[in-house]
């Protein structure tokens, strides 16, 4: 009997909850009926991709190559920035039903490569262009095309020409039902040195702001620093968890940054925020250089790297921007 068969048996007999954590984090929560509170049922426009970075969801979360528990309470995912995009890449981009000439369609290159039945091992790949991501071009060109012609895809824009992109791999391996090792490998496939900001992020779904009393609405949880490289997570229903980040290649501890998973009402609607720290603080920090993060409570952390051509870089949760020589790599892990 294989180890995976043993895990399946333990899970089936409810001796160990091997399937608690898995690839359950949605790839798109924006533009869904679940998050639609519009008067006319226009879910595509009520919560758009452009709003998603600043607006707290209610019924789920989304992220890039991420994981969560089966009730989507505590989430982990990646965020990226190539130094050129107008926004932080925290989730997949796509066209809404009205925007696409053949309806809704994701405009990304990503692959789910492996997963065992209990999700004791998972692997996925995202291909991130080094040039500015052509958000507007994809929308405009697909709107111009009729239903009788092919869709305009990301590959058609030429952003992957000369292999000028990063391969971003993420792997998850379980030593136990609640003990997960995370390894992130970033490889520069292009002919020149390029910079990528890599942000492994941990956050709770917002279940506290809605004022409801039914099951699933809990008091506000907390993520805080516990030492130089550990996040301590506390949730009234889900208990305590922690994320331990590996050191960078310079052996320095990671830089931990935090914000709250709350809607930025001032940015979206011109209404003063009821909380100082909001969901898009990491976007503002990385893309615009505005530090609106808090010191040690609630969601996420960030890091950046400069990668040489052909260099694979494995990264946990640390902030260290060294220049990496071609043909070398440095393993870093968190879990």
C-alpha positions as a Python dict, from the first residue, in 0.01 Angstrom:
ca = {
    (1, 'X'): (0, 0, 0),
    (2, 'X'): (139, 339, -99),
    (3, 'X'): (167, 635, 138),
    (4, 'X'): (-107, 813, -56),
    (5, 'X'): (-336, 513, -15),
    (6, 'X'): (-267, 523, 359),
    (7, 'X'): (-353, 893, 366),
    (8, 'X'): (-674, 829, 172),
    (9, 'X'): (-774, 561, 422),
    (10, 'X'): (-705, 785, 719),
    (11, 'X'): (-905, 1063, 559),
    (12, 'X'): (-1195, 836, 467),
    (13, 'X'): (-1216, 702, 824),
    (14, 'X'): (-1191, 1064, 949),
    (15, 'X'): (-884, 981, 1151),
    (16, 'X'): (-684, 1259, 985),
    (17, 'X'): (-819, 1547, 778),
    (18, 'X'): (-575, 1522, 488),
    (19, 'X'): (-806, 1711, 253),
    (20, 'X'): (-855, 2014, 478),
    (21, 'X'): (-602, 2214, 271),
    (22, 'X'): (-610, 2203, -105),
    (23, 'X'): (-629, 2403, -430),
    (24, 'X'): (-968, 2538, -327),
    (25, 'X'): (-881, 2905, -366),
    (26, 'X'): (-1088, 3040, -654),
    (27, 'X'): (-917, 3173, -965),
    (28, 'X'): (-1186, 3439, -1001),
    (29, 'X'): (-1417, 3570, -731),
    (30, 'X'): (-1477, 3907, -897),
    (31, 'X'): (-1762, 3930, -1146),
    (32, 'X'): (-1950, 3636, -995),
    (33, 'X'): (-2315, 3602, -897),
    (34, 'X'): (-2200, 3517, -544),
    (35, 'X'): (-2059, 3867, -495),
    (36, 'X'): (-2336, 4053, -681),
    (37, 'X'): (-2543, 4297, -477),
    (38, 'X'): (-2641, 4518, -770),
    (39, 'X'): (-2999, 4634, -818),
    (40, 'X'): (-3016, 4498, -1173),
    (41, 'X'): (-2820, 4173, -1140),
    (42, 'X'): (-2525, 4303, -1344),
    (43, 'X'): (-2259, 4094, -1173),
    (44, 'X'): (-1993, 4161, -1437),
    (45, 'X'): (-1988, 4534, -1368),
    (46, 'X'): (-2081, 4533, -1000),
    (47, 'X'): (-1744, 4393, -891),
    (48, 'X'): (-1491, 4416, -1173),
    (49, 'X'): (-1133, 4296, -1203),
    (50, 'X'): (-1021, 4655, -1154),
    (51, 'X'): (-1214, 4673, -825),
    (52, 'X'): (-1091, 4336, -699),
    (53, 'X'): (-758, 4458, -560),
    (54, 'X'): (-934, 4720, -343),
    (55, 'X'): (-1260, 4554, -247),
    (56, 'X'): (-1317, 4287, 18),
    (57, 'X'): (-1514, 3983, -95),
    (58, 'X'): (-1784, 3827, 117),
    (59, 'X'): (-1844, 3469, 0),
    (60, 'X'): (-1498, 3358, -115),
    (61, 'X'): (-1149, 3467, -213),
    (62, 'X'): (-931, 3439, -520),
    (63, 'X'): (-557, 3428, -575),
    (64, 'X'): (-270, 3319, -792),
    (65, 'X'): (-167, 2951, -761),
    (66, 'X'): (-297, 2952, -404),
    (67, 'X'): (-444, 2720, -143),
    (68, 'X'): (-701, 2753, 132),
    (69, 'X'): (-894, 2535, 373),
    (70, 'X'): (-1223, 2383, 268),
    (71, 'X'): (-1423, 2667, 421),
    (72, 'X'): (-1198, 2937, 272),
    (73, 'X'): (-1104, 3091, 605),
    (74, 'X'): (-725, 3122, 580),
    (75, 'X'): (-573, 3169, 233),
    (76, 'X'): (-226, 3166, 80),
    (77, 'X'): (-137, 3288, -268),
    (78, 'X'): (125, 3466, -476),
    (79, 'X'): (146, 3821, -604),
    (80, 'X'): (393, 3947, -866),
    (81, 'X'): (517, 4271, -1014),
    (82, 'X'): (759, 4307, -1306),
    (83, 'X'): (828, 4675, -1249),
    (84, 'X'): (620, 4777, -1552),
    (85, 'X'): (258, 4674, -1488),
    (86, 'X'): (12, 4936, -1364),
    (87, 'X'): (-114, 4696, -1097),
    (88, 'X'): (12, 4418, -875),
    (89, 'X'): (-56, 4075, -1027),
    (90, 'X'): (-258, 3914, -747),
    (91, 'X'): (-515, 3723, -952),
    (92, 'X'): (-583, 3606, -1305),
    (93, 'X'): (-708, 3857, -1560),
    (94, 'X'): (-985, 3786, -1805),
    (95, 'X'): (-1268, 3933, -2008),
    (96, 'X'): (-1623, 3949, -1878),
    (97, 'X'): (-1910, 3799, -2073),
    (98, 'X'): (-1995, 4127, -2250),
    (99, 'X'): (-1627, 4209, -2320),
    (100, 'X'): (-1526, 3888, -2498),
    (101, 'X'): (-1619, 3833, -2859),
    (102, 'X'): (-1694, 3472, -2758),
    (103, 'X'): (-1803, 3551, -2401),
    (104, 'X'): (-1602, 3537, -2080),
    (105, 'X'): (-1244, 3419, -2116),
    (106, 'X'): (-930, 3418, -1901),
    (107, 'X'): (-634, 3584, -2075),
    (108, 'X'): (-338, 3427, -1898),
    (109, 'X'): (-90, 3140, -1936),
    (110, 'X'): (-96, 2911, -1633),
    (111, 'X'): (-94, 2537, -1568),
    (112, 'X'): (-196, 2308, -1283),
    (113, 'X'): (76, 2045, -1312),
    (114, 'X'): (18, 1792, -1036),
    (115, 'X'): (-194, 1702, -735),
    (116, 'X'): (-242, 1381, -540),
    (117, 'X'): (-596, 1283, -435),
    (118, 'X'): (-541, 1417, -80),
    (119, 'X'): (-346, 1718, -212),
    (120, 'X'): (-45, 1596, -16),
    (121, 'X'): (159, 1726, -312),
    (122, 'X'): (55, 2001, -554),
    (123, 'X'): (243, 2188, -825),
    (124, 'X'): (142, 2472, -1055),
    (125, 'X'): (306, 2712, -1302),
    (126, 'X'): (232, 3072, -1401),
    (127, 'X'): (406, 3241, -1695),
    (128, 'X'): (454, 3610, -1618),
    (129, 'X'): (560, 3848, -1899),
    (130, 'X'): (853, 4080, -1835),
    (131, 'X'): (693, 4349, -2053),
    (132, 'X'): (389, 4541, -1932),
    (133, 'X'): (87, 4315, -1923),
    (134, 'X'): (-147, 4427, -2207),
    (135, 'X'): (-467, 4464, -2005),
    (136, 'X'): (-620, 4744, -2212),
    (137, 'X'): (-516, 4597, -2549),
    (138, 'X'): (-681, 4263, -2470),
    (139, 'X'): (-1006, 4437, -2380),
    (140, 'X'): (-1005, 4675, -2676),
    (141, 'X'): (-909, 4424, -2946),
    (142, 'X'): (-1158, 4159, -2833),
    (143, 'X'): (-1431, 4425, -2823),
    (144, 'X'): (-1346, 4519, -3182),
    (145, 'X'): (-1373, 4161, -3308),
    (146, 'X'): (-1700, 3997, -3400),
    (147, 'X'): (-1822, 3651, -3311),
    (148, 'X'): (-1716, 3521, -3654),
    (149, 'X'): (-1341, 3570, -3590),
    (150, 'X'): (-1098, 3408, -3343),
    (151, 'X'): (-1040, 3553, -2999),
    (152, 'X'): (-740, 3777, -2934),
    (153, 'X'): (-523, 3588, -2687),
    (154, 'X'): (-230, 3687, -2466),
    (155, 'X'): (10, 3501, -2696),
    (156, 'X'): (-110, 3713, -2989),
    (157, 'X'): (19, 4030, -2822),
    (158, 'X'): (384, 3922, -2848),
    (159, 'X'): (462, 3970, -2477),
    (160, 'X'): (634, 3629, -2470),
    (161, 'X'): (859, 3702, -2770),
    (162, 'X'): (1230, 3615, -2720),
    (163, 'X'): (1125, 3420, -2409),
    (164, 'X'): (1103, 3742, -2211),
    (165, 'X'): (899, 3602, -1927),
    (166, 'X'): (931, 3443, -1584),
    (167, 'X'): (829, 3087, -1508),
    (168, 'X'): (682, 3095, -1157),
    (169, 'X'): (644, 2750, -1003),
    (170, 'X'): (481, 2683, -668),
    (171, 'X'): (485, 2346, -492),
    (172, 'X'): (303, 2235, -179),
    (173, 'X'): (399, 1921, 17),
    (174, 'X'): (225, 1800, 333),
    (175, 'X'): (408, 1635, 622),
    (176, 'X'): (75, 1621, 804),
    (177, 'X'): (-283, 1744, 757),
    (178, 'X'): (-187, 2091, 885),
    (179, 'X'): (187, 2088, 812),
    (180, 'X'): (254, 2220, 460),
    (181, 'X'): (590, 2302, 304),
    (182, 'X'): (571, 2567, 31),
    (183, 'X'): (844, 2609, -230),
    (184, 'X'): (837, 2885, -492),
    (185, 'X'): (1077, 2878, -787),
    (186, 'X'): (1108, 3171, -1026),
    (187, 'X'): (1313, 3134, -1346),
    (188, 'X'): (1403, 3412, -1586),
    (189, 'X'): (1365, 3261, -1935),
    (190, 'X'): (1469, 3578, -2118),
    (191, 'X'): (1804, 3685, -2265),
    (192, 'X'): (1866, 3972, -2023),
    (193, 'X'): (1864, 4046, -1653),
    (194, 'X'): (1513, 4128, -1533),
    (195, 'X'): (1357, 4221, -1202),
    (196, 'X'): (1051, 4058, -1052),
    (197, 'X'): (885, 4133, -719),
    (198, 'X'): (753, 3817, -555),
    (199, 'X'): (499, 3848, -276),
    (200, 'X'): (385, 3531, -97),
    (201, 'X'): (72, 3647, 87),
    (202, 'X'): (-131, 3504, 373),
    (203, 'X'): (-476, 3639, 459),
    (204, 'X'): (-815, 3567, 613),
    (205, 'X'): (-1139, 3596, 420),
    (206, 'X'): (-1341, 3886, 555),
    (207, 'X'): (-1625, 3729, 755),
    (208, 'X'): (-1654, 3997, 1023),
    (209, 'X'): (-1766, 4321, 856),
    (210, 'X'): (-2109, 4218, 727),
    (211, 'X'): (-2297, 4238, 1057),
    (212, 'X'): (-2458, 3895, 1017),
    (213, 'X'): (-2519, 3643, 1295),
    (214, 'X'): (-2541, 3309, 1113),
    (215, 'X'): (-2264, 3046, 1108),
    (216, 'X'): (-1973, 3162, 897),
    (217, 'X'): (-1969, 3517, 1037),
    (218, 'X'): (-1700, 3538, 1301),
    (219, 'X'): (-1518, 3802, 1498),
    (220, 'X'): (-1215, 3954, 1329),
    (221, 'X'): (-916, 3716, 1328),
    (222, 'X'): (-555, 3825, 1368),
    (223, 'X'): (-224, 3769, 1191),
    (224, 'X'): (75, 3903, 1380),
    (225, 'X'): (453, 3872, 1379),
    (226, 'X'): (601, 3612, 1611),
    (227, 'X'): (974, 3673, 1580),
    (228, 'X'): (1164, 3779, 1271),
    (229, 'X'): (1021, 3529, 1024),
    (230, 'X'): (695, 3383, 1157),
    (231, 'X'): (332, 3481, 1113),
    (232, 'X'): (104, 3379, 1400),
    (233, 'X'): (-259, 3335, 1290),
    (234, 'X'): (-553, 3324, 1533),
    (235, 'X'): (-916, 3259, 1435),
    (236, 'X'): (-1205, 3204, 1676),
    (237, 'X'): (-1343, 2913, 1471),
    (238, 'X'): (-1030, 2781, 1300),
    (239, 'X'): (-781, 2799, 1586),
    (240, 'X'): (-413, 2888, 1560),
    (241, 'X'): (-181, 2843, 1263),
    (242, 'X'): (157, 2985, 1171),
    (243, 'X'): (360, 3048, 858),
    (244, 'X'): (738, 3032, 895),
    (245, 'X'): (937, 3206, 622),
    (246, 'X'): (1286, 3100, 515),
    (247, 'X'): (1577, 3343, 512),
    (248, 'X'): (1707, 3499, 192),
    (249, 'X'): (2036, 3407, 23),
    (250, 'X'): (2205, 3674, 237),
    (251, 'X'): (2084, 3483, 546),
    (252, 'X'): (1884, 3784, 661),
    (253, 'X'): (1533, 3737, 803),
    (254, 'X'): (1238, 3842, 586),
    (255, 'X'): (1065, 4177, 604),
    (256, 'X'): (708, 4122, 725),
    (257, 'X'): (439, 4367, 618),
    (258, 'X'): (72, 4374, 713),
    (259, 'X'): (-263, 4528, 626),
    (260, 'X'): (-633, 4454, 676),
    (261, 'X'): (-859, 4275, 430),
    (262, 'X'): (-1099, 4571, 416),
    (263, 'X'): (-1249, 4765, 123),
    (264, 'X'): (-1078, 5090, 22),
    (265, 'X'): (-1402, 5289, -1),
    (266, 'X'): (-1217, 5617, -52),
    (267, 'X'): (-1043, 5488, -366),
    (268, 'X'): (-1351, 5321, -513),
    (269, 'X'): (-1643, 5540, -408),
    (270, 'X'): (-1500, 5863, -267),
    (271, 'X'): (-1622, 5773, 84),
    (272, 'X'): (-1380, 5800, 376),
    (273, 'X'): (-1247, 5461, 490),
    (274, 'X'): (-1374, 5332, 823),
    (275, 'X'): (-1035, 5167, 883),
    (276, 'X'): (-683, 5295, 829),
    (277, 'X'): (-547, 4982, 661),
    (278, 'X'): (-713, 4842, 350),
    (279, 'X'): (-687, 4557, 100),
    (280, 'X'): (-482, 4734, -170),
    (281, 'X'): (-201, 4847, 64),
    (282, 'X'): (44, 4599, -92),
    (283, 'X'): (-37, 4724, -441),
    (284, 'X'): (28, 5081, -326),
    (285, 'X'): (348, 4981, -150),
    (286, 'X'): (506, 4795, -439),
    (287, 'X'): (373, 4975, -747),
    (288, 'X'): (352, 5333, -617),
    (289, 'X'): (600, 5328, -327),
    (290, 'X'): (336, 5439, -75),
    (291, 'X'): (372, 5266, 259),
    (292, 'X'): (17, 5222, 385),
    (293, 'X'): (91, 4895, 564),
    (294, 'X'): (57, 4838, 934),
    (295, 'X'): (331, 4706, 1156),
    (296, 'X'): (215, 4371, 1289),
    (297, 'X'): (-151, 4273, 1247),
    (298, 'X'): (-370, 4114, 981),
    (299, 'X'): (-279, 4015, 625),
    (300, 'X'): (21, 3938, 413),
    (301, 'X'): (385, 4007, 341),
    (302, 'X'): (603, 4093, 44),
    (303, 'X'): (943, 4043, -117),
    (304, 'X'): (1134, 4113, -437),
    (305, 'X'): (1414, 3962, -645),
    (306, 'X'): (1642, 4053, -933),
    (307, 'X'): (1691, 3746, -1152),
    (308, 'X'): (1961, 3678, -1410),
    (309, 'X'): (1876, 3509, -1745),
    (310, 'X'): (1810, 3139, -1710),
    (311, 'X'): (1832, 3151, -1331),
    (312, 'X'): (1586, 2950, -1120),
    (313, 'X'): (1518, 3111, -783),
    (314, 'X'): (1329, 2944, -502),
    (315, 'X'): (1177, 3181, -257),
    (316, 'X'): (988, 3180, 66),
    (317, 'X'): (862, 3493, 238),
    (318, 'X'): (1153, 3733, 251),
    (319, 'X'): (1261, 4072, 118),
    (320, 'X'): (1606, 4059, -41),
    (321, 'X'): (1694, 4202, -384),
    (322, 'X'): (2040, 4064, -474),
    (323, 'X'): (2175, 4020, -825),
    (324, 'X'): (2190, 3650, -905),
    (325, 'X'): (2458, 3508, -1131),
    (326, 'X'): (2350, 3296, -1433),
    (327, 'X'): (2322, 2924, -1375),
    (328, 'X'): (2287, 2946, -997),
    (329, 'X'): (1992, 2903, -769),
    (330, 'X'): (1912, 2940, -403),
    (331, 'X'): (1646, 2724, -235),
    (332, 'X'): (1418, 2896, 14),
    (333, 'X'): (1114, 2751, 177),
    (334, 'X'): (826, 2835, 408),
    (335, 'X'): (565, 2628, 578),
}
